[in-house]
Amino acid sequence: MEQIVKHFTDNDAYTFSCMYYVLQTYPRAEVEYTFFDRNHTVYPKGFDKLLQEQVNYMETMKITTEEIDYMRKKMYFLPEWFFTFLRGYHFTLREVSISQDDEGHLDIKVRGKWYSTIIWEMILLQCISQLMHTINGDIDKYDAALEEQRTRDKAIRSLKNGLVISDFGSRRRFSFDHQDMVVRVFKEVNEQGGWTDENGKFIPWSGSFPGTSNVYLAMKHNLTPIGTMSHQLIEFEENVSGLFECNFNVMRKFSDVYDGDNGIFLYDCFGDKVFFNNLSKRMAMMYKGLRIDSGVEEEQLEKIIEKYKSLGIDPATKQVVYSNGLNIDRAIELHNYTAGRMQDSYGIGTHLTCDIKDVKPMNIVIKMTGMRITELREWHDCVKLSCDKGKTLGNPEKCKYLQMLIGD
């Protein structure tokens, strides 16, 4: 089958910012990632072989000078030596193991040095999603004109209603070509600058489309790559610093590594209570804002605002990024609810990149499930609890134990 991931930077921005963080903080760390299919999909026989074929394509993948030059300009917080590192990076196929049981369920593990294995998450998820849509015949039935118009309507509605919206949809996209179209159309609509009402009056957009999490598509369309960090940094740190200090220590280390850049923190790895109980004023001031990725968004917003106020910080000076499985209707609802109390923005994924007529999107993730600080140390389980019980992943006994420590 044709190669799906054809560009080194066809990956999310946070992959590279986290990779640099790992090199700076835990260069000898080893980890294990595990694939989870929340829909318990039964994959067709031989799917593991097709996926292995896509993994094998990566063996000769190298970053290009064009990609380096773009990242140097737009991801300015990364130092020159890191780009030298990326020039020499090669994908290690033995880090990935793929199998399929008799019922058709996939078993995927990625294991090796953290700085190296971190790059596989997005690649594997993109390939799984596009392969399934190809096998199911969805791509053959794809109506390009219809889907482009539907995307244009979403873009117009978003910007009319004041959304600062970015594409976060690489991991569960319908296809690379569809995501490419989504980014192109949103940019085109954004560049129109506004709309003309029934009286012929031109009204500027109150929203905007700053970019996409996908670095290659950001480069192709001259946009900003959006993204800072992922849950895995906190999952790892819990085994180093403990449950109640891991958020603070990741905030401290991440801000040290980036000297204050990359200032949006993803706080829900072990729920909001653990995070807010030890959010210091120094760290709250250091970071530009917080990303809500689970829980009831209205409740989370009120907790964030209350915490900032308790620290003597004006919430209106801080950013909140909503990213929890949103669609345009829900984003507009949240924008109206936020009502200028914080600087709100929206990262929307599947609703942009796999909202296709008569197509069921995948519900798949790859999460860190094991770690050790060096190759000489013992392995520990990594888990994620979040503010949604449905997003709890990892060793059930450890999850239950940590939830007991946290309490209600």
Secondary structure as UniProt FT lines:
FT   TURN            8..9
FT   HELIX           13..25
FT   TURN            27..28
FT   STRAND          30..37
FT   TURN            38..39
FT   TURN            45..46
FT   HELIX           47..57
FT   HELIX           58..60
FT   HELIX           65..74
FT   TURN            76..77
FT   HELIX           80..88
FT   HELIX           93..95
FT   STRAND          96..100
FT   TURN            102..103
FT   STRAND          106..113
FT   HELIX           114..117
FT   TURN            118..119
FT   HELIX           120..135
FT   TURN            136..141
FT   HELIX           144..160
FT   TURN            161..162
FT   STRAND          164..167
FT   TURN            171..172
FT   HELIX           176..192
FT   STRAND          194..196
FT   TURN            198..199
FT   STRAND          202..204
FT   STRAND          211..212
FT   HELIX           215..220
FT   TURN            221..222
FT   STRAND          224..225
FT   HELIX           232..241
FT   TURN            243..245
FT   HELIX           246..258
FT   TURN            259..260
FT   STRAND          264..266
FT   TURN            269..270
FT   HELIX           271..277
FT   HELIX           281..286
FT   STRAND          289..292
FT   HELIX           297..310
FT   TURN            311..312
FT   HELIX           315..317
FT   STRAND          319..322
FT   HELIX           328..338
FT   TURN            339..340
FT   STRAND          343..348
FT   HELIX           350..353
FT   TURN            357..358
FT   STRAND          364..372
FT   TURN            375..376
FT   STRAND          380..381
FT   HELIX           389..391
FT   HELIX           396..406
//
